[in-house]
Amino acid sequence: MRARKTSTGGDNKLSASPFSPTSDLLSRKILASPGHENITRGFIQDFLAMDIEEVVITNPYDIKSYTSGLRQGLRQTIVDVSAVVSGGIQVVIEIQVGHMAGFDKRALYGVAARYVEHLNTALEVGRGEAGTLVPVATQVANISASQVTNEEKYKALCPVYGINVLTENYFAGDDDAYRCFVLYDTEHRRGYGQDGVDLIRLAFLEIAKQVHGKSPNLLYWQQLFNNDPIDDAAPAYIRQAAAIIAKQNLTAEEAAVLTAEQLWRMDREAEMDWAIEEGLRRGKTEGFKQGLAQGLEQGLEQGLEQGLEKGLEKGLEQGLELAAKNALRRGATVEYIHEITGLDTAVLLKLQHR
C-alpha cells in the first residue's frame, strides 16, 4: 500500500495502518480526538453538504475510558461519535461493521430518540470563556411544570443528523455508495420545517460501492475507511486522519487493544467458518441418508404399484384370450370376436389354429 503524507506538509511518509480504520477504537480516534475537531468538522461537512463554523464533540475519545469500559465488560454505545455543531444541530456518527438485519430502522430510531430527548433536556449552544462553542445542558424538568408550556418544550427540540458508514451493502437497486434522506414535501419539492432547516437527516456511505457524482471528498473518506491509498488531492484534514491512526502514531496501549480485538475477530471468524463447514458436512450426511431411505421406500412403492398394474394387464389379456378361444370353438367368427374383445386379428387367427 502506498505511503501517505502527513497533514503537516513536507515529504514525511506514513506507513499504512495495520488495523482497520472502521474498528471501534480507530473510528473514534479519527472522529472524536480532542484537538482534532477540524477532522470531525470536515467529515460532517463532506457527508451533509453543509457549512460548519464550529463543532463540539460531546463524547470525546480517550483510550483510558475506552479500555476501562472493555475491562468492565461494557458494550460500547450504539453511537460511536456524538457532536453538536453551529446552530445547535446534533450529529451522531456510527461506523457499522458487518451486516445487521434492520439496521436502517435502527439508524432512524437512534436519530429519532435523540431528537425526542429534547422534550426534557434542551441542549443549548453557548460560548465558553475563550469564546469557543460549548454545549450547555438545561434541564427543563427543573422548572415547575406550571411554568413550562408545551410550546416552550417543543421549541427546545433541535435538529438531529445521523451519519452512517457501512462496510456492507444495505441498499439494493444501484451501486451508488452515498445517499441522504430528509423529511421532504413531494408536492411542493421542499423540506419539512418553516425555517428551511431540516429537522432530521440520515446519510449513508456504503464503502464497498462506488461514489458517483458527489463531492470527491466522499471518495477520499471511502479510501480512508477501506484502508486504501489516499489520493494526494485529498484535503489536509483527511490526510491528517490517516496520519493519526498510522502505526507509529498509536500508543502502546492502543496497539495492544487493537491487536487483541483483531485476534478476537479472527478467532470468531474461524469459529463461524468451522460452524458453517460442520453444518454443511452434517447436512450432506443426513441428506444422503434421508435421500437413500426415501429412495428405497419410493422404489418399493413404485415397484409394487407397477407390478400390480402389469399383473392386472397380463391377467386381463389372458382372460380375453381364453374367452376368445372358447368362442371360436363354439363357431364364432374372428371378425365378431375382434369387434367384441378388441384382440388383434393375428392373435385370434393363432388361437383358431391351436
LOLUM-134173 format. One record per residue (C-alpha): x, y, z. Coordinates in nm, 3 decimals, m for minus. Example, Ala and Ser with C-alpha at 12.3 -4.5 7.8 and 13.67 -1.06 7.14 Angstrom:
<rs>
+---------+---------+---------+
|       u |       v |       w |
+---------+---------+---------+
|   1.230 |  m0.450 |   0.780 |
|   1.367 |  m0.106 |   0.714 |
+---------+---------+---------+
</rs>
This chain:
<rs>
+---------+---------+---------+
|       u |       v |       w |
+---------+---------+---------+
|   0.000 |   0.000 |   0.000 |
|   0.125 |   0.344 |  m0.091 |
|   0.259 |   0.555 |   0.195 |
|   0.057 |   0.858 |   0.295 |
|   0.175 |   1.211 |   0.359 |
|   0.113 |   1.379 |   0.689 |
|  m0.110 |   1.682 |   0.714 |
|   0.180 |   1.894 |   0.834 |
|   0.339 |   1.913 |   0.492 |
|   0.683 |   1.805 |   0.380 |
|   0.787 |   1.466 |   0.243 |
|   0.745 |   1.264 |   0.562 |
|   0.576 |   0.934 |   0.476 |
|   0.337 |   0.734 |   0.690 |
|   0.302 |   0.359 |   0.659 |
|  m0.049 |   0.217 |   0.626 |
|  m0.228 |   0.124 |   0.945 |
|  m0.208 |  m0.250 |   1.017 |
|  m0.555 |  m0.221 |   1.171 |
|  m0.890 |  m0.147 |   1.011 |
|  m0.994 |   0.221 |   1.030 |
|  m1.354 |   0.100 |   1.075 |
|  m1.271 |  m0.060 |   1.409 |
|  m1.446 |   0.097 |   1.704 |
|  m1.127 |   0.234 |   1.857 |
|  m0.975 |   0.381 |   1.540 |
|  m1.300 |   0.531 |   1.412 |
|  m1.338 |   0.711 |   1.744 |
|  m0.975 |   0.818 |   1.738 |
|  m1.027 |   0.964 |   1.390 |
|  m1.352 |   1.148 |   1.454 |
|  m1.357 |   1.223 |   1.827 |
|  m1.000 |   1.304 |   1.931 |
|  m0.968 |   1.627 |   2.132 |
|  m0.755 |   1.877 |   1.944 |
|  m0.857 |   1.730 |   1.606 |
|  m1.203 |   1.883 |   1.578 |
|  m1.110 |   2.002 |   1.228 |
|  m1.129 |   1.639 |   1.115 |
|  m1.476 |   1.599 |   1.267 |
|  m1.590 |   1.928 |   1.114 |
|  m1.460 |   1.830 |   0.770 |
|  m1.621 |   1.486 |   0.796 |
|  m1.963 |   1.633 |   0.883 |
|  m1.939 |   1.899 |   0.611 |
|  m1.849 |   1.642 |   0.346 |
|  m2.125 |   1.399 |   0.441 |
|  m2.404 |   1.650 |   0.497 |
|  m2.303 |   1.918 |   0.243 |
|  m2.337 |   2.196 |   0.499 |
|  m2.107 |   2.473 |   0.616 |
|  m2.000 |   2.443 |   0.979 |
|  m1.809 |   2.708 |   1.167 |
|  m1.754 |   2.521 |   1.492 |
|  m1.806 |   2.174 |   1.635 |
|  m1.801 |   2.032 |   1.987 |
|  m1.751 |   1.659 |   2.040 |
|  m1.980 |   1.553 |   2.323 |
|  m1.823 |   1.208 |   2.374 |
|  m1.450 |   1.269 |   2.309 |
|  m1.221 |   0.973 |   2.254 |
|  m0.993 |   0.874 |   2.541 |
|  m0.801 |   0.545 |   2.547 |
|  m0.826 |   0.519 |   2.926 |
|  m1.205 |   0.541 |   2.925 |
|  m1.219 |   0.305 |   2.629 |
|  m1.009 |   0.033 |   2.794 |
|  m1.189 |   0.084 |   3.126 |
|  m1.516 |   0.003 |   2.954 |
|  m1.363 |  m0.307 |   2.798 |
|  m1.228 |  m0.431 |   3.133 |
|  m1.571 |  m0.388 |   3.289 |
|  m1.727 |  m0.585 |   3.007 |
|  m1.935 |  m0.288 |   2.897 |
|  m2.054 |  m0.289 |   2.539 |
|  m1.974 |   0.031 |   2.354 |
|  m2.270 |   0.258 |   2.285 |
|  m2.456 |   0.238 |   1.955 |
|  m2.344 |   0.591 |   1.864 |
|  m1.969 |   0.598 |   1.801 |
|  m1.934 |   0.976 |   1.792 |
|  m2.172 |   1.249 |   1.905 |
|  m2.123 |   1.620 |   1.836 |
|  m2.307 |   1.950 |   1.836 |
|  m2.238 |   2.198 |   1.558 |
|  m2.325 |   2.556 |   1.475 |
|  m2.693 |   2.630 |   1.522 |
|  m2.736 |   2.368 |   1.793 |
|  m2.766 |   2.084 |   1.540 |
|  m2.672 |   1.748 |   1.688 |
|  m2.480 |   1.499 |   1.476 |
|  m2.448 |   1.130 |   1.559 |
|  m2.196 |   0.917 |   1.372 |
|  m2.184 |   0.539 |   1.355 |
|  m1.947 |   0.302 |   1.180 |
|  m2.132 |  m0.025 |   1.117 |
|  m1.902 |  m0.324 |   1.057 |
|  m2.069 |  m0.630 |   0.908 |
|  m2.431 |  m0.684 |   0.816 |
|  m2.708 |  m0.627 |   1.068 |
|  m3.070 |  m0.705 |   0.987 |
|  m3.290 |  m0.399 |   1.032 |
|  m3.001 |  m0.155 |   1.054 |
|  m3.194 |   0.105 |   0.851 |
|  m3.466 |   0.103 |   1.116 |
|  m3.213 |   0.116 |   1.400 |
|  m3.038 |   0.414 |   1.242 |
|  m3.368 |   0.601 |   1.218 |
|  m3.458 |   0.505 |   1.574 |
|  m3.125 |   0.637 |   1.704 |
|  m3.177 |   0.977 |   1.542 |
|  m3.544 |   0.999 |   1.638 |
|  m3.472 |   0.900 |   2.000 |
|  m3.204 |   1.169 |   2.026 |
|  m3.448 |   1.423 |   1.883 |
|  m3.721 |   1.337 |   2.134 |
|  m3.477 |   1.362 |   2.427 |
|  m3.501 |   1.739 |   2.396 |
|  m3.853 |   1.740 |   2.529 |
|  m3.696 |   1.705 |   2.872 |
|  m3.344 |   1.828 |   2.808 |
|  m3.268 |   2.130 |   2.593 |
|  m2.916 |   2.124 |   2.452 |
|  m2.830 |   2.488 |   2.407 |
|  m2.513 |   2.614 |   2.247 |
|  m2.327 |   2.890 |   2.425 |
|  m1.981 |   3.044 |   2.444 |
|  m1.713 |   2.950 |   2.691 |
|  m1.460 |   3.183 |   2.849 |
|  m1.232 |   3.153 |   2.550 |
|  m1.520 |   3.220 |   2.313 |
|  m1.537 |   2.861 |   2.196 |
|  m1.857 |   2.672 |   2.128 |
|  m1.969 |   2.462 |   2.427 |
|  m2.283 |   2.256 |   2.493 |
|  m2.488 |   2.358 |   2.797 |
|  m2.748 |   2.110 |   2.928 |
|  m3.058 |   2.290 |   3.055 |
|  m3.297 |   2.064 |   3.244 |
|  m3.649 |   2.176 |   3.166 |
|  m3.769 |   1.940 |   3.441 |
|  m3.602 |   2.164 |   3.699 |
|  m3.863 |   2.430 |   3.630 |
|  m4.210 |   2.399 |   3.776 |
|  m4.443 |   2.214 |   3.541 |
|  m4.688 |   2.504 |   3.557 |
|  m4.417 |   2.738 |   3.422 |
|  m4.331 |   2.524 |   3.119 |
|  m4.575 |   2.528 |   2.830 |
|  m4.587 |   2.270 |   2.555 |
|  m4.478 |   2.543 |   2.315 |
|  m4.160 |   2.603 |   2.517 |
|  m4.089 |   2.229 |   2.528 |
|  m4.122 |   2.190 |   2.154 |
|  m3.905 |   2.493 |   2.094 |
|  m3.631 |   2.310 |   2.282 |
|  m3.622 |   2.041 |   2.012 |
|  m3.309 |   2.069 |   1.796 |
|  m3.234 |   1.912 |   1.458 |
|  m3.052 |   1.577 |   1.469 |
|  m2.849 |   1.444 |   1.177 |
|  m2.715 |   1.090 |   1.151 |
|  m2.411 |   0.979 |   0.951 |
|  m2.356 |   0.607 |   0.895 |
|  m2.052 |   0.445 |   0.735 |
|  m2.135 |   0.088 |   0.633 |
|  m1.884 |  m0.183 |   0.546 |
|  m2.159 |  m0.399 |   0.391 |
|  m2.415 |  m0.309 |   0.125 |
|  m2.765 |  m0.241 |   0.263 |
|  m2.944 |  m0.058 |  m0.018 |
|  m3.028 |  m0.263 |  m0.325 |
|  m3.104 |  m0.142 |  m0.675 |
|  m2.793 |   0.062 |  m0.752 |
|  m2.418 |   0.076 |  m0.695 |
|  m2.411 |   0.432 |  m0.559 |
|  m2.221 |   0.446 |  m0.230 |
|  m2.380 |   0.764 |  m0.090 |
|  m2.739 |   0.856 |  m0.009 |
|  m2.906 |   1.106 |   0.223 |
|  m3.266 |   1.103 |   0.349 |
|  m3.468 |   1.400 |   0.476 |
|  m3.831 |   1.482 |   0.552 |
|  m3.947 |   1.618 |   0.217 |
|  m4.265 |   1.769 |   0.073 |
|  m4.304 |   1.577 |  m0.253 |
|  m4.593 |   1.800 |  m0.364 |
|  m4.407 |   2.133 |  m0.341 |
|  m4.050 |   1.999 |  m0.350 |
|  m3.920 |   2.150 |  m0.033 |
|  m3.801 |   2.032 |   0.304 |
|  m4.006 |   1.999 |   0.619 |
|  m3.999 |   2.294 |   0.859 |
|  m4.067 |   2.664 |   0.848 |
|  m3.713 |   2.797 |   0.880 |
|  m3.564 |   2.592 |   0.596 |
|  m3.353 |   2.376 |   0.831 |
|  m3.405 |   2.002 |   0.805 |
|  m3.512 |   1.860 |   1.140 |
|  m3.376 |   1.513 |   1.063 |
|  m3.122 |   1.387 |   0.812 |
|  m2.984 |   1.037 |   0.763 |
|  m2.674 |   0.998 |   0.547 |
|  m2.517 |   0.665 |   0.450 |
|  m2.191 |   0.571 |   0.281 |
|  m2.156 |   0.208 |   0.172 |
|  m1.780 |   0.184 |   0.130 |
|  m1.800 |  m0.132 |  m0.084 |
|  m1.982 |   0.062 |  m0.360 |
|  m1.878 |   0.345 |  m0.591 |
|  m1.907 |   0.718 |  m0.525 |
|  m2.093 |   0.873 |  m0.821 |
|  m2.137 |   1.242 |  m0.895 |
|  m2.083 |   1.359 |  m0.537 |
|  m1.813 |   1.555 |  m0.365 |
|  m1.475 |   1.393 |  m0.431 |
|  m1.410 |   1.420 |  m0.060 |
|  m1.652 |   1.130 |  m0.007 |
|  m1.424 |   0.923 |  m0.227 |
|  m1.126 |   1.014 |  m0.008 |
|  m1.318 |   0.916 |   0.307 |
|  m1.408 |   0.590 |   0.136 |
|  m1.039 |   0.532 |   0.065 |
|  m0.956 |   0.602 |   0.429 |
|  m1.214 |   0.361 |   0.575 |
|  m1.121 |   0.093 |   0.321 |
|  m0.757 |   0.135 |   0.427 |
|  m0.670 |   0.211 |   0.064 |
|  m0.410 |   0.458 |  m0.065 |
|  m0.541 |   0.813 |  m0.035 |
|  m0.510 |   1.044 |  m0.335 |
|  m0.271 |   1.333 |  m0.298 |
|  m0.560 |   1.567 |  m0.382 |
|  m0.741 |   1.474 |  m0.060 |
|  m0.795 |   1.764 |   0.186 |
|  m0.543 |   1.812 |   0.464 |
|  m0.787 |   1.700 |   0.734 |
|  m0.840 |   1.360 |   0.566 |
|  m0.464 |   1.310 |   0.532 |
|  m0.437 |   1.414 |   0.896 |
|  m0.698 |   1.150 |   0.985 |
|  m0.485 |   0.888 |   0.811 |
|  m0.178 |   1.014 |   0.994 |
|  m0.317 |   0.987 |   1.348 |
|  m0.405 |   0.619 |   1.303 |
|  m0.075 |   0.524 |   1.138 |
|   0.117 |   0.259 |   1.328 |
|   0.388 |   0.494 |   1.450 |
|   0.126 |   0.733 |   1.592 |
|  m0.055 |   0.472 |   1.802 |
|   0.027 |   0.443 |   2.168 |
|   0.146 |   0.110 |   2.306 |
|  m0.188 |   0.070 |   2.484 |
|  m0.386 |   0.142 |   2.168 |
|  m0.178 |  m0.105 |   1.966 |
|  m0.225 |  m0.373 |   2.232 |
|  m0.603 |  m0.325 |   2.241 |
|  m0.629 |  m0.324 |   1.862 |
|  m0.418 |  m0.639 |   1.836 |
|  m0.632 |  m0.817 |   2.095 |
|  m0.953 |  m0.711 |   1.920 |
|  m0.812 |  m0.818 |   1.583 |
|  m0.721 |  m1.163 |   1.719 |
|  m1.065 |  m1.194 |   1.876 |
|  m1.233 |  m1.115 |   1.544 |
|  m1.009 |  m1.365 |   1.361 |
|  m1.095 |  m1.635 |   1.616 |
|  m1.463 |  m1.555 |   1.586 |
|  m1.448 |  m1.570 |   1.205 |
|  m1.262 |  m1.902 |   1.224 |
|  m1.527 |  m2.040 |   1.460 |
|  m1.803 |  m1.924 |   1.227 |
|  m1.626 |  m2.079 |   0.925 |
|  m1.590 |  m2.408 |   1.115 |
|  m1.957 |  m2.398 |   1.219 |
|  m2.064 |  m2.342 |   0.858 |
|  m1.841 |  m2.620 |   0.726 |
|  m1.955 |  m2.861 |   1.000 |
|  m2.316 |  m2.772 |   0.932 |
|  m2.271 |  m2.838 |   0.560 |
|  m2.095 |  m3.170 |   0.628 |
|  m2.367 |  m3.287 |   0.864 |
|  m2.632 |  m3.163 |   0.627 |
|  m2.482 |  m3.360 |   0.339 |
|  m2.454 |  m3.676 |   0.552 |
|  m2.808 |  m3.651 |   0.685 |
|  m2.935 |  m3.556 |   0.342 |
|  m2.771 |  m3.864 |   0.185 |
|  m2.917 |  m4.094 |   0.449 |
|  m3.260 |  m3.941 |   0.421 |
|  m3.245 |  m3.947 |   0.042 |
|  m3.141 |  m4.313 |   0.039 |
|  m3.422 |  m4.413 |   0.276 |
|  m3.677 |  m4.216 |   0.079 |
|  m3.543 |  m4.364 |  m0.245 |
|  m3.579 |  m4.722 |  m0.118 |
|  m3.925 |  m4.653 |   0.016 |
|  m4.037 |  m4.485 |  m0.303 |
|  m3.875 |  m4.762 |  m0.508 |
|  m4.064 |  m5.034 |  m0.322 |
|  m4.391 |  m4.845 |  m0.353 |
|  m4.335 |  m4.776 |  m0.720 |
|  m4.228 |  m5.138 |  m0.786 |
|  m4.536 |  m5.277 |  m0.614 |
|  m4.760 |  m5.038 |  m0.799 |
|  m4.602 |  m5.122 |  m1.134 |
|  m4.615 |  m5.498 |  m1.056 |
|  m4.982 |  m5.485 |  m0.973 |
|  m5.051 |  m5.283 |  m1.283 |
|  m4.860 |  m5.522 |  m1.506 |
|  m5.020 |  m5.824 |  m1.336 |
|  m5.366 |  m5.688 |  m1.396 |
|  m5.286 |  m5.613 |  m1.757 |
|  m5.145 |  m5.966 |  m1.809 |
|  m5.439 |  m6.128 |  m1.632 |
|  m5.690 |  m5.930 |  m1.839 |
|  m5.510 |  m6.022 |  m2.160 |
|  m5.505 |  m6.392 |  m2.069 |
|  m5.872 |  m6.383 |  m1.971 |
|  m5.970 |  m6.227 |  m2.305 |
|  m5.769 |  m6.486 |  m2.497 |
|  m5.936 |  m6.771 |  m2.304 |
|  m6.279 |  m6.626 |  m2.375 |
|  m6.191 |  m6.584 |  m2.745 |
|  m6.068 |  m6.942 |  m2.764 |
|  m6.398 |  m7.071 |  m2.620 |
|  m6.595 |  m6.852 |  m2.858 |
|  m6.400 |  m6.981 |  m3.158 |
|  m6.476 |  m7.338 |  m3.051 |
|  m6.847 |  m7.253 |  m3.047 |
|  m6.826 |  m7.125 |  m3.405 |
|  m6.790 |  m6.750 |  m3.358 |
|  m6.604 |  m6.574 |  m3.637 |
|  m6.270 |  m6.397 |  m3.593 |
|  m6.425 |  m6.069 |  m3.704 |
|  m6.703 |  m6.093 |  m3.444 |
|  m6.463 |  m6.176 |  m3.158 |
|  m6.226 |  m5.890 |  m3.264 |
|  m6.514 |  m5.646 |  m3.257 |
|  m6.627 |  m5.762 |  m2.910 |
|  m6.288 |  m5.809 |  m2.732 |
|  m6.059 |  m5.575 |  m2.921 |
|  m5.800 |  m5.852 |  m2.956 |
|  m5.575 |  m5.830 |  m3.258 |
|  m5.688 |  m6.035 |  m3.560 |
|  m5.346 |  m6.204 |  m3.588 |
|  m5.373 |  m6.321 |  m3.226 |
|  m5.723 |  m6.459 |  m3.291 |
|  m5.604 |  m6.648 |  m3.601 |
|  m5.328 |  m6.813 |  m3.394 |
|  m5.583 |  m6.913 |  m3.132 |
|  m5.810 |  m7.053 |  m3.401 |
|  m5.543 |  m7.293 |  m3.526 |
|  m5.438 |  m7.419 |  m3.181 |
+---------+---------+---------+
</rs>
